[in-house]
Amino acid sequence: MSILPRPRADSPHLAVIGAGVGACALVASLRRQGWPAERISLWESGRGPGGRTATRRSRQDSHLRIDHGAPLFNITASPDPALLAPLLAGGWIEAWQGTLACLDINGGLAGRLEDPLCQGQLYRGRQGMEHLCRGLLALAGGAIDSHYGILVRHLETSSEGRWQLLDSAKELLAEADWLVLGSTLLAHPRSRLVLGWETLPLAVGAAERADPDLVHSLAAIASIRAEARSNLLMVVQASEAAPWRALPFRLLSFDTAAQQRWGLRRVAIQPLEDGRCAVVAHSTATVAAEYLNVYGSRSSIARHLGMAPPQQRETEVIAALEHGLQEALAAWLPEPSGPPPPEATPWPGVHSELMRWGAAFPQLPGLPQDLALCRRSRVGFCGDFIEGPGFGRVEGAMRSGEALARRLLEAAESVQ
Ligand SMILES: Cc1cc2nc3c(=O)[nH]c(=O)nc-3n(C[C@H](O)[C@H](O)[C@H](O)COP(=O)(O)OP(=O)(O)OC[C@H]3O[C@@H](n4cnc5c(N)ncnc54)[C@H](O)[C@@H]3O)c2cc1C
């Protein structure tokens, strides 16, 4: 697939909200089929692209790099997404080479790995999962008008019938002929509850447009449930990291009984270049539901709402997750010497944080594919919440972006 620019002064302007895998795959596919770069704008509330495949970095600590969402991704259906081969060829992603293991209820390694996230062909972003989305945007080529750190808060319709994107202060960010939502945030009733919004931005736009397809899509999105995750992020100092780096796996999945026992689903071991080791322990959905209103002070929700979550509750959740992890990995890690000081981690030289994902994994039924494009109101949706192969995973998000690009190109041509 090569870039076939068809520069047309009258190409419609497209605004894409979100820079997760689905939206980045959409932009890459559109560009490679000729949609001019200057007719696409991309709006993302995070500091960079990636969404749930982002890599945590720090300006003060150049060696820190933690894949705090998806640590890898898998392709289970065929043919491969069209963008997979160019991502591999460009060195943006690589085959996953780390050892996978499964933990049983006795804290030993089980024979069979049944984790649905580890079936098929496994890949990861090279030098961090963020390179998956960065690679997709590089494949898009051209100077896409990209905006990071901006939450699109309102959607309105101009007197000419174009989409208007506005920020929290109701300042106009952009106007576009077509709108794509790479996330359910502006369309799902959950946002009203979590963010305290009185109205749903897309519902306001839909009322203005009287499009039965969009009403149908909104109803389908409203019924999508998602599992949360409350994850423990740890960085182990180099002087204490040897036992962690020597663990005989890089990704440990817990079988069902082990999940129930320790409240954890997976542990990703991510050695850092400077000798430290990052460890991400993913909670079960049950544990996340138990601590549903504890966001974690580093979460984007806390940042956007300008709120400081109660430290005490956060400390409790961290302690519970650490306790589960300590017991689950007891066979490999040295016993801590003496009782730990109150409110400290069980291990020396470890800094722990909570990272909560309110909607980590959408559950079926998702948004049916035929509702992913509402031609009359000129709205499209992409992301892992669209039904199809790879639903609820990176694969589904990537495929949904590719599929929406095909449909958008057709639709945009037919209305010109
Ligand atoms: C802890 C965890 C572990 C996972 N592990 C795996 C795994 O091993 N394998 C796998 O395949 N998948 C895994 N997943 C799922 C995978 O990460 C997702 O399926 C995939 O990343 C979804 O991509 P997306 O483009 O649909 O959405 P997202 O990544 O959620 O992207 C949506 C983006 O839109 C932005 N956004 C939303 N609304 C607005 C707005 N109004 N204004 C501006 N920006 C906005 C968000 O900030 C976000 O960046 C995991 C997810 C989590 C949370």
The ligand as an SDF file (V2000), in Angstrom:
LIG
                    3D

 53 58  0  0  0  0  0  0  0  0999 V2000
   -4.3230   -2.2270   31.6250 C   0  0  0  0  0  0  0  0  0  0  0  0
   -4.6750   -2.6410   30.2160 C   0  0  0  0  0  0  0  0  0  0  0  0
   -4.0720   -3.7620   29.6560 C   0  0  0  0  0  0  0  0  0  0  0  0
   -4.3850   -4.1400   28.3560 C   0  0  0  0  0  0  0  0  0  0  0  0
   -3.7640   -5.2210   27.8110 N   0  0  0  0  0  0  0  0  0  0  0  0
   -4.0000   -5.5350   26.5080 C   0  0  0  0  0  0  0  0  0  0  0  0
   -3.2850   -6.5800   25.8610 C   0  0  0  0  0  0  0  0  0  0  0  0
   -2.4410   -7.2450   26.4710 O   0  0  0  0  0  0  0  0  0  0  0  0
   -3.5560   -6.8280   24.5550 N   0  0  0  0  0  0  0  0  0  0  0  0
   -4.4790   -6.1050   23.8440 C   0  0  0  0  0  0  0  0  0  0  0  0
   -4.6840   -6.3600   22.6520 O   0  0  0  0  0  0  0  0  0  0  0  0
   -5.1740   -5.1170   24.4360 N   0  0  0  0  0  0  0  0  0  0  0  0
   -4.9570   -4.8210   25.7390 C   0  0  0  0  0  0  0  0  0  0  0  0
   -5.6380   -3.8000   26.3260 N   0  0  0  0  0  0  0  0  0  0  0  0
   -6.6980   -3.1340   25.5620 C   0  0  0  0  0  0  0  0  0  0  0  0
   -6.1000   -2.1700   24.5580 C   0  0  0  0  0  0  0  0  0  0  0  0
   -5.2160   -1.2900   25.2220 O   0  0  0  0  0  0  0  0  0  0  0  0
   -7.2380   -1.4080   23.8990 C   0  0  0  0  0  0  0  0  0  0  0  0
   -8.1000   -2.3380   23.2820 O   0  0  0  0  0  0  0  0  0  0  0  0
   -6.7660   -0.4320   22.8140 C   0  0  0  0  0  0  0  0  0  0  0  0
   -5.6140    0.2720   23.1920 O   0  0  0  0  0  0  0  0  0  0  0  0
   -7.9170    0.5010   22.5330 C   0  0  0  0  0  0  0  0  0  0  0  0
   -7.5550    1.4860   21.6060 O   0  0  0  0  0  0  0  0  0  0  0  0
   -8.6400    2.5590   21.1920 P   0  0  0  0  0  0  0  0  0  0  0  0
   -8.0770    3.3620   20.0950 O   0  0  0  0  0  0  0  0  0  0  0  0
   -9.9470    1.8800   20.9780 O   0  0  0  0  0  0  0  0  0  0  0  0
   -8.9260    3.4680   22.4720 O   0  0  0  0  0  0  0  0  0  0  0  0
   -8.0140    4.2820   23.4860 P   0  0  0  0  0  0  0  0  0  0  0  0
   -6.6610    3.7020   23.5920 O   0  0  0  0  0  0  0  0  0  0  0  0
   -8.8210    4.3840   24.7280 O   0  0  0  0  0  0  0  0  0  0  0  0
   -7.8770    5.7150   22.8120 O   0  0  0  0  0  0  0  0  0  0  0  0
   -8.8540    6.7170   22.9040 C   0  0  0  0  0  0  0  0  0  0  0  0
   -8.1340    8.0550   23.0620 C   0  0  0  0  0  0  0  0  0  0  0  0
   -9.0760    9.0970   22.9440 O   0  0  0  0  0  0  0  0  0  0  0  0
   -8.7420   10.1180   23.8490 C   0  0  0  0  0  0  0  0  0  0  0  0
   -9.9710   10.8920   24.0760 N   0  0  0  0  0  0  0  0  0  0  0  0
  -11.1820   10.3930   24.4050 C   0  0  0  0  0  0  0  0  0  0  0  0
  -12.0830   11.3790   24.4780 N   0  0  0  0  0  0  0  0  0  0  0  0
  -11.4200   12.5220   24.1890 C   0  0  0  0  0  0  0  0  0  0  0  0
  -11.8250   13.8830   24.1150 C   0  0  0  0  0  0  0  0  0  0  0  0
  -13.0980   14.2420   24.3440 N   0  0  0  0  0  0  0  0  0  0  0  0
  -10.9030   14.8070   23.7870 N   0  0  0  0  0  0  0  0  0  0  0  0
   -9.6150   14.4520   23.5420 C   0  0  0  0  0  0  0  0  0  0  0  0
   -9.1780   13.1770   23.6070 N   0  0  0  0  0  0  0  0  0  0  0  0
  -10.0780   12.2230   23.9220 C   0  0  0  0  0  0  0  0  0  0  0  0
   -8.2340    9.3740   25.0590 C   0  0  0  0  0  0  0  0  0  0  0  0
   -7.3960   10.1840   25.8540 O   0  0  0  0  0  0  0  0  0  0  0  0
   -7.4810    8.2150   24.4180 C   0  0  0  0  0  0  0  0  0  0  0  0
   -6.1160    8.5150   24.2210 O   0  0  0  0  0  0  0  0  0  0  0  0
   -5.3390   -3.3920   27.6120 C   0  0  0  0  0  0  0  0  0  0  0  0
   -5.9440   -2.2540   28.1930 C   0  0  0  0  0  0  0  0  0  0  0  0
   -5.6140   -1.8800   29.4760 C   0  0  0  0  0  0  0  0  0  0  0  0
   -6.2430   -0.6500   30.0730 C   0  0  0  0  0  0  0  0  0  0  0  0
  1  2  1  0
  2  3  1  0
  2 52  2  0
  3  4  2  0
  4  5  1  0
  4 50  1  0
  5  6  2  0
  6  7  1  0
  6 13  1  0
  7  8  2  0
  7  9  1  0
  9 10  1  0
 10 11  2  0
 10 12  1  0
 12 13  2  0
 13 14  1  0
 14 15  1  0
 14 50  1  0
 15 16  1  0
 16 17  1  0
 16 18  1  0
 18 19  1  0
 18 20  1  0
 20 21  1  0
 20 22  1  0
 22 23  1  0
 23 24  1  0
 24 25  2  0
 24 26  1  0
 24 27  1  0
 27 28  1  0
 28 29  2  0
 28 30  1  0
 28 31  1  0
 31 32  1  0
 32 33  1  0
 33 34  1  0
 33 48  1  0
 34 35  1  0
 35 36  1  0
 35 46  1  0
 36 37  1  0
 36 45  1  0
 37 38  2  0
 38 39  1  0
 39 40  1  0
 39 45  2  0
 40 41  1  0
 40 42  2  0
 42 43  1  0
 43 44  2  0
 44 45  1  0
 46 47  1  0
 46 48  1  0
 48 49  1  0
 50 51  2  0
 51 52  1  0
 52 53  1  0
M  END
$$$$
